[in-house]
Amino acid sequence: MIGGGISGLAAAHRLQESDADLDVQLFEAATRPGGVLQTEKHEDLLIERSADMFTTREPWALDLCRRIGFDDQLINTNEADRRAFVVRSGRLIPVPQGFALMSPTKLTAVLTTPLLSPLGKLRFLLEIFVRQRRETEDESLRDFSVRRFGKETFDRLIQPLVGGIYTADPEKLSMQAALSQFVAMESEHGSLIRAARKGRGQQQKAAGELSSGARYGQFVAPREGMGSLITALLNKLERTRIHVESPVDQLVRREQQWCLTSKGNQQTFDAVIVALPACRAAPLLSEADAQLSQLLDRITYASAAVVVLAYHRAEIQRMVQGFGFVVPAAENRRILAGSFSSIKFPHRAPNDRLLARVFMGGALQSKLLEQDDAELTGIAVDELQDLLEIAGQPYFSKVIRWNHAMPQYHLGHQELVARIRECESQMEGFAITGNAYSGVGIPMCIGNGERAAEQILRQLGDRVV
Ligand SMILES: Cc1cc2nc3c(=O)[nH]c(=O)nc-3n(C[C@H](O)[C@H](O)[C@H](O)COP(=O)(O)OP(=O)(O)OC[C@H]3O[C@@H](n4cnc5c(N)ncnc54)[C@H](O)[C@@H]3O)c2cc1C
């Protein structure tokens, strides 16, 4: 196993769970496994460095938590404040109730929101009559949403909401690869509004709510943060030999075996699972399969920074009761989004404090990240001060940088992944997984990691999984 992020750990766990006799070794470059999932404590603040919750709509993360006896550590988001905001002319306006990315389950909420002009609303409603697209080739997020809902709904709602997840350029983000459920809604129902209204009863029942923003009722988080999930998983991997600070530099196929080089030492294995970012996997594989290596190199990455800020609530004049906000590119601000960790999960800061995370950079504002930490903090403080009318300065701040951490599912991504899978299938005892291919969320990473493990188990001798 190469790479000890959640994808690699899930794969290792599946191998061990399925065959107790397998000799599994995991090579991780960093000082600790977990990849981007890291939790820090600063006095009474609990800080997530990257992901802070995961959806239960896709089952794999929750399933894994149950299997490792960690499900009792999962908490729901704070029910009282399940709403998100969008910035419009410097003010925080609630996302219309029931509006999840592109699926509006409550039309009256869209028709009464101050986020859209009367003309924008009219064009939004006309979505019901927009001709269904017959062409099957990939379409960008921008083209899809402008075609169906009009430019204003795209600029003011869809771009910021989706941008907050993928940190992507909407003109390049592939609908088929990143948001295929909406493509399916169009082809099945002819209209997303119609599809959303049909599915409304079901969704509400599943979510137990009609929240504003993401379907927050479907999300859970480890009480003590993502780091505790990694620790629980590591505790279950007692038979896996984990080598930290052991970057793998090369992987070649020799005499029906995989020969792996790390820190100048070579070892051979019957099978290998590569669970690295595609840009890290590419150079490793240049000798084993030059074509695969080139295909992997075509997956690009965006960078982001998370600026963590903690305030005394008394200093905040416009305190909003919600989980956070997203910023449309059209607002010309220097931040992408803000998340109020201590409102989402109240025990993450004392009651009289606000713990916030401000997201910056992404594909559209990559230049900003050239600034140093003090400058980034200054920008985040200014922006938050303006939006929340904060009188004082944060009593705690920290910049967390994620360089080349967000894989970009650009137009043609699915075709590229199909070619990668074709190369993978040509090599015996080889599987590749991670967030670069078919899902960036934690549940998808876990599900895909487990699938890679099952693939290897089948190849190793038709063992029952
Ligand atoms: C800021 C941010 C916020 C996010 N928020 C959410 C969220 O709220 N909910 C959600 O579901 N998802 C979220 N995600 C996405 C999700 O967290 C990631 O997609 C997922 O954790 C990636 O896991 P991974 O194992 O595929 O990759 P990684 O975590 O990147 O792990 C790859 C591992 O490989 C190691 N490695 C690299 N090179 C080598 C080498 N040569 N040899 C050995 N090891 C190597 C790295 O050190 C790393 O540990 C977020 C991501 C980010 C960055």
The ligand as an ORCA input file, in Angstrom:
! r2SCAN-3c Opt
* xyz 0 1
  C      -9.408     21.898      2.717
  C     -10.192     20.649      2.420
  C     -11.488     20.514      2.911
  C     -12.223     19.344      2.646
  N     -13.476     19.213      3.182
  C     -14.142     18.036      3.028
  C     -15.345     17.789      3.748
  O     -15.799     18.621      4.541
  N     -15.956     16.583      3.577
  C     -15.449     15.620      2.749
  O     -16.065     14.542      2.613
  N     -14.287     15.811      2.074
  C     -13.619     16.982      2.210
  N     -12.410     17.166      1.590
  C     -11.921     16.117      0.684
  C     -11.333     14.906      1.409
  O     -10.867     15.272      2.683
  C     -10.162     14.333      0.583
  O     -10.568     14.139     -0.755
  C      -9.670     13.002      1.121
  O      -9.384     13.075      2.502
  C      -8.429     12.578      0.336
  O      -7.924     11.368      0.825
  P      -6.831     10.546      0.018
  O      -6.381      9.435      0.863
  O      -7.360     10.180     -1.334
  O      -5.645     11.579     -0.270
  P      -4.649     12.303      0.759
  O      -5.336     12.648      2.004
  O      -4.022     13.385     -0.046
  O      -3.573     11.177      1.095
  C      -2.509     10.853      0.262
  C      -1.347     10.394      1.144
  O      -0.252      9.998      0.314
  C       0.956     10.415      0.939
  N       2.022     10.468     -0.072
  C       2.225     11.382     -1.062
  N       3.302     11.031     -1.812
  C       3.774      9.863     -1.298
  C       4.830      8.976     -1.668
  N       5.628      9.227     -2.716
  N       5.034      7.855     -0.926
  C       4.222      7.578      0.145
  N       3.210      8.378      0.534
  C       2.976      9.509     -0.185
  C       0.610     11.770      1.517
  O       1.528     12.144      2.529
  C      -0.803     11.506      2.040
  O      -0.789     11.039      3.372
  C     -11.648     18.308      1.852
  C     -10.339     18.452      1.370
  C      -9.611     19.591      1.646
  C      -8.190     19.699      1.156
*
